[in-house]
């Protein structure tokens, strides 16, 4: 792949061709003139003035014009006129559209969520990708080809998607097609989230989907909860390495077995078709990436190990009161952490109901020393190994030495 420059119609340009001239600045559409544009830029983008503040300023400008007798109109009638003009900007326009969806299958004994009507707000993904690719904001921050970076002769470093092996494989596939010579690999990465708005919406849930940099979450693969989305190992054998899922194999299973067998024996949801199913270069099982927060920090550490240690303390203590005294001491140790930059203080120990991702991440830093002396040293080593792995994984880039250290930490975790 050489990513040859081309014009807007896809015609290749000669070497060292100059880019087309920029707009000469005389056309300020949809603004009336340059002062109107700069007024909107100042109020909306730079100082982020409220509607009331914009209306007040426009009234002052109108009054000044009347006093001077110039009859000049202010740049906008009011804040609504300003907002409408901004919305009329054609550059980067990706308007929103909305539609409603509702389950229309068999309604007998269906859960309540299937009887609800859901509103989906969406934008044209292709238009959004085009706008990002042509945005001057990313000039100098855009990888046009896959690359491999080495800090020393034998130390490779991984920074982002285009520095990984997957991008190289996709580029090779594209290069094998004569019709795509000179083109550029533009992978689209999606990430999903869930947020609950508690005020004024009655605990309404929103599920935003982000495009560009992010993760494709597990449920998009049509994999039963508890099964690995990338390999075919059974849930009770997740400590072992198994053969990888791949699109063709999944299709054969769906064509061969009924829904119950797919669910029980293979961990597949037969009636869930991944949106990438008809994409020629996308295998959902290959595209799934680890989720550090939900799988390691909140999942393995907070929801599993912390609870596991508490169960261990209650199991080995002679009486319930003795176990509670130990847990109270752990809480006291957590609450007694002195102020220090980068450390979050948990004044109430572990006893609060709603944990956020930031809480779980901060709790990792103070919990391990709080349990030392109350549990077996092998448990301390096990948790320390997991924390080492998480801190290595959180780095913005990884070289060969870092990956080796992560592998050693993982082995230590399983050893203890």
C-alpha positions as CSV (number, residue, x, y, z in Angstrom):
1,X,0.0,0.0,0.0
2,X,1.4,3.4,-1.0
3,X,-1.6,5.7,-0.4
4,X,-1.0,7.7,-3.5
5,X,-2.6,11.2,-3.3
6,X,-5.7,11.7,-5.5
7,X,-8.3,14.4,-6.2
8,X,-11.8,14.4,-4.9
9,X,-12.9,12.1,-7.8
10,X,-10.3,9.4,-7.1
11,X,-7.9,10.4,-9.9
12,X,-4.2,9.9,-9.0
13,X,-2.1,13.1,-8.9
14,X,1.4,13.4,-10.2
15,X,4.3,13.3,-7.7
16,X,4.7,16.4,-5.6
17,X,1.5,17.9,-6.8
18,X,0.3,21.0,-4.9
19,X,-3.0,20.7,-3.0
20,X,-5.9,22.7,-4.4
21,X,-5.9,26.3,-3.2
22,X,-7.8,27.1,0.0
23,X,-10.9,29.2,0.0
24,X,-10.0,32.8,-0.6
25,X,-12.0,33.8,2.4
26,X,-14.6,36.0,0.4
27,X,-17.4,33.5,0.8
28,X,-18.6,33.4,4.4
29,X,-21.8,31.4,3.8
30,X,-24.1,30.9,5.6
31,X,-22.9,34.0,7.5
32,X,-23.5,37.4,5.9
33,X,-19.8,38.5,6.2
34,X,-16.6,38.0,8.1
35,X,-17.7,40.0,11.2
36,X,-20.8,37.9,11.5
37,X,-18.7,34.7,11.4
38,X,-16.2,36.0,14.0
39,X,-19.1,37.1,16.2
40,X,-20.6,33.6,16.1
41,X,-17.2,32.0,16.7
42,X,-16.5,34.2,19.7
43,X,-19.9,33.7,21.3
44,X,-20.4,30.1,20.6
45,X,-17.0,28.5,20.6
46,X,-14.5,30.7,22.5
47,X,-16.5,32.1,25.4
48,X,-19.5,29.8,25.2
49,X,-21.9,32.5,26.0
50,X,-25.5,31.6,27.1
51,X,-28.5,32.5,25.1
52,X,-29.4,35.3,27.5
53,X,-25.9,36.7,27.2
54,X,-26.0,36.6,23.4
55,X,-29.5,38.3,23.4
56,X,-28.3,41.0,25.7
57,X,-25.2,41.8,23.6
58,X,-27.3,41.9,20.4
59,X,-29.7,44.3,22.0
60,X,-26.8,46.6,23.1
61,X,-25.4,46.6,19.5
62,X,-28.9,47.4,18.1
63,X,-29.3,50.2,20.6
64,X,-25.9,51.6,19.8
65,X,-26.9,51.6,16.1
66,X,-30.0,53.5,16.8
67,X,-28.2,56.1,18.9
68,X,-25.6,56.6,16.1
69,X,-28.3,56.9,13.5
70,X,-26.4,54.5,11.3
71,X,-29.2,52.1,10.8
72,X,-26.8,49.2,10.7
73,X,-28.3,45.9,11.7
74,X,-26.6,43.7,14.4
75,X,-25.0,40.5,13.0
76,X,-27.9,38.5,14.2
77,X,-31.5,39.2,15.3
78,X,-31.2,37.1,18.5
79,X,-29.6,33.9,19.9
80,X,-32.1,31.7,17.9
81,X,-31.0,33.3,14.7
82,X,-27.3,32.8,15.6
83,X,-27.9,29.1,16.4
84,X,-29.9,28.6,13.2
85,X,-27.1,30.1,11.1
86,X,-24.5,27.8,12.8
87,X,-26.8,24.8,12.0
88,X,-26.8,25.8,8.4
89,X,-23.1,25.4,8.0
90,X,-22.7,22.8,5.2
91,X,-19.1,21.8,6.1
92,X,-19.0,18.6,8.2
93,X,-22.7,18.3,8.2
94,X,-23.9,15.0,9.5
95,X,-27.5,15.5,10.6
96,X,-29.3,13.4,13.1
97,X,-32.3,11.2,12.3
98,X,-34.5,9.2,14.6
99,X,-36.7,6.2,14.5
100,X,-38.5,3.9,16.9
101,X,-38.1,0.2,17.3
102,X,-40.1,-2.4,19.2
103,X,-40.1,-6.2,19.4
104,X,-42.9,-7.6,17.2
105,X,-42.4,-11.3,17.7
106,X,-44.3,-13.7,20.0
107,X,-45.4,-11.7,23.0
108,X,-46.2,-14.6,25.2
109,X,-44.2,-14.6,28.4
110,X,-41.8,-12.0,27.1
111,X,-39.8,-9.9,29.6
112,X,-40.9,-6.3,30.1
113,X,-38.0,-4.8,28.2
114,X,-39.2,-6.5,25.0
115,X,-42.6,-4.7,25.3
116,X,-41.0,-1.3,25.4
117,X,-40.6,1.1,22.4
118,X,-37.1,2.4,22.0
119,X,-35.9,5.5,20.2
120,X,-32.8,5.3,18.1
121,X,-30.9,8.5,17.2
122,X,-28.4,8.0,14.4
123,X,-26.2,9.8,12.0
124,X,-24.8,8.9,8.6
125,X,-21.7,6.9,9.5
126,X,-20.1,7.2,6.1
127,X,-20.5,11.0,6.1
128,X,-18.9,11.1,9.6
129,X,-16.0,9.1,8.4
130,X,-15.5,11.3,5.4
131,X,-15.5,14.4,7.5
132,X,-13.0,13.0,9.9
133,X,-10.7,11.8,7.1
134,X,-10.7,15.2,5.4
135,X,-10.5,17.4,8.6
136,X,-7.4,19.6,8.8
137,X,-7.5,19.1,12.6
138,X,-5.9,15.7,12.1
139,X,-3.1,16.9,9.9
140,X,0.1,15.4,11.3
141,X,-1.8,13.1,13.5
142,X,-2.9,10.6,10.9
143,X,-1.3,7.3,10.0
144,X,-1.7,6.7,6.3
145,X,-0.1,3.2,6.2
146,X,0.5,0.5,8.8
147,X,3.9,0.7,10.5
148,X,6.2,-1.1,12.9
149,X,8.2,0.9,15.4
150,X,11.3,-0.3,17.2
151,X,13.0,1.4,20.1
152,X,16.0,-0.8,19.7
153,X,17.0,-3.5,17.2
154,X,15.0,-6.1,19.0
155,X,12.5,-4.0,21.0
156,X,9.3,-3.4,19.1
157,X,6.7,-1.0,20.4
158,X,2.9,-1.0,19.8
159,X,1.2,2.3,19.9
160,X,-2.2,2.1,18.2
161,X,-4.2,0.1,15.7
162,X,-2.0,1.0,12.7
163,X,1.1,-0.2,14.5
164,X,-0.3,-3.7,15.1
165,X,-0.1,-6.9,13.1
166,X,-3.8,-6.8,12.2
167,X,-3.5,-3.6,10.1
168,X,-0.5,-5.2,8.3
169,X,-2.6,-8.2,7.4
170,X,-5.5,-6.1,6.1
171,X,-3.1,-4.0,4.0
172,X,-1.7,-7.1,2.4
173,X,-5.2,-8.3,1.6
174,X,-6.0,-5.0,0.0
175,X,-2.7,-4.9,-2.0
176,X,-3.5,-8.3,-3.6
177,X,-6.4,-6.6,-5.5
178,X,-5.2,-4.8,-8.5
179,X,-8.2,-2.5,-8.4
180,X,-7.2,-1.1,-5.0
181,X,-3.5,-0.3,-5.6
182,X,-2.7,3.1,-4.3
183,X,-5.5,3.1,-1.8
184,X,-5.4,3.6,2.0
185,X,-6.7,1.3,4.8
186,X,-9.3,3.3,6.8
187,X,-10.5,1.0,9.6
188,X,-13.5,2.0,11.6
189,X,-13.5,1.3,15.3
190,X,-16.7,1.4,17.4
191,X,-17.2,1.5,21.1
192,X,-20.4,1.2,23.1
193,X,-21.3,2.4,26.5
194,X,-24.3,2.6,28.8
195,X,-25.3,5.5,31.0
196,X,-28.3,6.0,33.3
197,X,-29.8,9.5,33.8
198,X,-31.3,9.6,37.2
199,X,-32.8,13.1,37.2
200,X,-36.0,14.0,35.4
201,X,-36.0,10.9,33.2
202,X,-37.1,8.2,35.6
203,X,-33.8,6.2,35.6
204,X,-33.8,6.1,31.8
205,X,-30.9,4.3,30.2
206,X,-28.9,5.6,27.2
207,X,-26.6,3.4,25.1
208,X,-24.3,5.6,23.0
209,X,-22.2,4.1,20.3
210,X,-18.9,5.9,19.5
211,X,-17.1,5.7,16.2
212,X,-13.4,6.1,15.6
213,X,-11.3,5.0,18.5
214,X,-12.9,2.5,20.9
215,X,-13.9,-1.1,21.5
216,X,-16.5,-3.3,20.0
217,X,-18.2,-4.8,23.0
218,X,-18.8,-8.5,23.6
219,X,-22.6,-8.6,23.0
220,X,-22.1,-7.5,19.4
221,X,-20.6,-10.9,18.6
222,X,-23.7,-12.9,19.4
223,X,-21.9,-14.8,22.2
224,X,-23.7,-16.1,25.3
225,X,-22.7,-14.3,28.5
226,X,-19.9,-16.2,30.3
227,X,-18.4,-17.6,27.1
228,X,-15.2,-16.2,25.5
229,X,-16.0,-14.0,22.5
230,X,-12.8,-14.8,20.7
231,X,-12.1,-18.5,21.3
232,X,-14.2,-21.7,21.5
233,X,-13.2,-22.8,25.1
234,X,-16.1,-23.7,27.4
235,X,-16.9,-21.4,30.3
236,X,-15.5,-23.8,32.9
237,X,-12.2,-24.1,31.0
238,X,-11.4,-20.4,30.4
239,X,-8.0,-20.8,31.9
240,X,-7.0,-22.8,28.9
241,X,-6.1,-21.7,25.3
242,X,-8.6,-22.8,22.7
243,X,-9.2,-22.5,19.0
244,X,-10.3,-19.1,17.8
245,X,-13.8,-18.3,16.6
246,X,-14.0,-17.3,13.0
247,X,-16.9,-16.2,10.8
248,X,-17.1,-19.2,8.5
249,X,-17.1,-21.6,11.4
250,X,-19.9,-19.7,13.1
251,X,-22.0,-19.7,10.0
252,X,-21.6,-23.5,9.6
253,X,-22.7,-24.0,13.2
254,X,-25.8,-21.8,12.8
255,X,-26.8,-23.7,9.6
256,X,-26.3,-27.1,11.3
257,X,-27.7,-26.9,14.8
258,X,-30.9,-25.5,16.3
259,X,-31.0,-22.5,18.7
260,X,-30.9,-24.6,21.9
261,X,-27.8,-26.6,20.9
262,X,-26.1,-23.5,19.7
263,X,-26.7,-21.9,23.1
264,X,-25.8,-24.8,25.3
265,X,-23.0,-26.5,23.4
266,X,-21.3,-23.7,21.6
267,X,-22.3,-20.5,23.5
268,X,-23.8,-18.9,20.4
269,X,-27.0,-16.9,20.1
270,X,-28.3,-18.1,16.8
271,X,-30.7,-15.3,16.1
272,X,-28.2,-12.5,16.7
273,X,-26.4,-11.6,13.5
274,X,-23.4,-9.3,14.0
275,X,-23.7,-6.1,11.9
276,X,-20.3,-7.0,10.4
277,X,-21.7,-10.2,9.0
278,X,-21.8,-9.0,5.4
279,X,-18.6,-6.9,5.5
280,X,-15.9,-8.5,3.3
281,X,-13.0,-7.6,5.6
282,X,-14.6,-7.7,9.0
283,X,-14.7,-10.8,11.3
284,X,-16.5,-9.8,14.6
285,X,-14.5,-12.3,16.6
286,X,-11.2,-10.9,15.3
287,X,-12.2,-7.3,15.8
288,X,-13.1,-7.7,19.5
289,X,-10.6,-6.0,21.8
290,X,-10.1,-6.4,25.6
291,X,-11.9,-4.0,27.8
292,X,-9.4,-3.0,30.6
293,X,-11.9,-1.3,32.8
294,X,-14.9,-3.6,32.7
295,X,-13.0,-6.9,32.3
296,X,-9.9,-6.5,34.5
297,X,-10.3,-3.5,36.9
298,X,-14.0,-3.7,37.6
299,X,-14.6,-7.3,36.6
300,X,-11.6,-9.4,37.8
301,X,-10.4,-7.1,40.5
302,X,-13.4,-5.3,42.0
303,X,-16.3,-7.8,41.4
304,X,-14.3,-11.0,41.8
305,X,-11.1,-10.7,43.8
306,X,-12.4,-8.2,46.4
307,X,-15.4,-10.3,47.0
308,X,-13.3,-13.5,47.0
309,X,-11.0,-12.2,49.7
310,X,-14.0,-11.2,51.8
311,X,-15.5,-14.7,51.4
312,X,-12.1,-16.1,52.4
313,X,-11.9,-14.1,55.6
314,X,-15.4,-15.1,56.7
315,X,-14.7,-18.7,55.8
316,X,-11.5,-19.1,57.8
317,X,-12.5,-17.0,60.8
318,X,-13.7,-18.8,63.9
319,X,-16.7,-16.6,64.4
320,X,-18.7,-14.1,62.4
321,X,-17.7,-11.4,64.8
322,X,-14.0,-12.1,64.3
323,X,-14.5,-11.9,60.5
324,X,-16.4,-8.7,60.8
325,X,-13.6,-7.2,63.0
326,X,-11.0,-8.1,60.3
327,X,-13.2,-6.4,57.6
328,X,-13.6,-3.4,59.8
329,X,-9.8,-3.2,60.2
330,X,-9.4,-3.4,56.4
331,X,-11.9,-0.5,56.1
332,X,-10.0,1.5,58.7
333,X,-6.7,0.9,56.8
334,X,-8.3,2.0,53.5
335,X,-9.8,5.1,55.2
336,X,-6.5,6.0,56.9
337,X,-4.5,6.4,53.7
338,X,-2.8,9.8,54.0
339,X,-3.2,12.6,51.4
340,X,-0.9,12.1,48.5
341,X,-0.9,13.3,44.8
342,X,-2.5,10.6,42.7
343,X,-4.2,8.8,45.6
344,X,-7.9,8.9,46.2
345,X,-9.0,8.8,49.8
346,X,-11.9,6.6,50.7
347,X,-13.1,8.2,54.0
348,X,-15.7,5.5,54.5
349,X,-13.5,2.6,53.5
350,X,-15.1,0.1,51.1
351,X,-18.7,0.8,52.4
352,X,-20.4,2.8,49.7
353,X,-23.1,1.6,47.3
354,X,-22.4,3.1,43.8
355,X,-19.0,2.4,42.4
356,X,-17.8,4.1,39.3
357,X,-14.9,3.1,37.1
358,X,-12.7,5.8,38.6
359,X,-13.5,4.5,42.1
360,X,-12.5,0.9,41.1
361,X,-9.2,2.2,39.5
362,X,-8.4,4.3,42.6
363,X,-9.3,1.5,45.0
364,X,-6.7,-0.8,43.4
365,X,-3.9,1.5,44.7
366,X,-4.9,1.3,48.4
367,X,-6.6,-2.0,48.9
368,X,-3.6,-4.5,48.6
369,X,-1.6,-3.1,51.6
370,X,-4.9,-2.9,53.6
371,X,-5.3,-6.7,53.5
372,X,-1.7,-7.7,54.2
373,X,-1.5,-9.6,57.5
374,X,-5.2,-10.7,57.3
375,X,-4.8,-13.2,54.4
376,X,-2.3,-15.8,53.3
377,X,0.8,-14.4,51.6
378,X,0.0,-16.3,48.4
379,X,-3.3,-14.3,48.1
380,X,-1.3,-11.1,48.4
381,X,1.1,-12.3,45.7
382,X,-1.8,-13.3,43.4
383,X,-3.5,-9.9,43.7
384,X,-0.1,-8.1,43.3
385,X,0.5,-10.0,40.1
386,X,-2.9,-8.9,38.7
387,X,-2.2,-5.3,39.7
388,X,1.1,-5.4,37.9
389,X,-0.6,-6.8,34.8
390,X,-3.3,-4.0,34.9
391,X,-0.7,-1.2,35.3
392,X,1.3,-2.6,32.4
393,X,-1.9,-2.9,30.3
394,X,-2.8,0.7,31.0
395,X,0.3,2.1,29.3
396,X,-0.2,4.2,26.2
397,X,2.3,2.1,24.3
398,X,3.9,-1.4,24.7
399,X,7.2,-2.7,23.7
400,X,8.6,-6.2,23.6
401,X,9.9,-6.0,27.2
402,X,6.5,-4.7,28.5
403,X,4.7,-7.6,26.8
404,X,7.2,-10.1,28.4
405,X,6.5,-8.5,31.8
406,X,2.8,-8.8,31.3
407,X,3.1,-12.5,30.4
408,X,5.2,-13.1,33.5
409,X,2.6,-11.2,35.7
410,X,-0.1,-13.3,34.2
411,X,1.8,-16.5,34.9
412,X,2.3,-15.4,38.5
413,X,-1.4,-14.7,38.9
414,X,-2.3,-18.2,37.8
415,X,0.5,-19.7,39.9
416,X,-0.9,-18.3,43.1
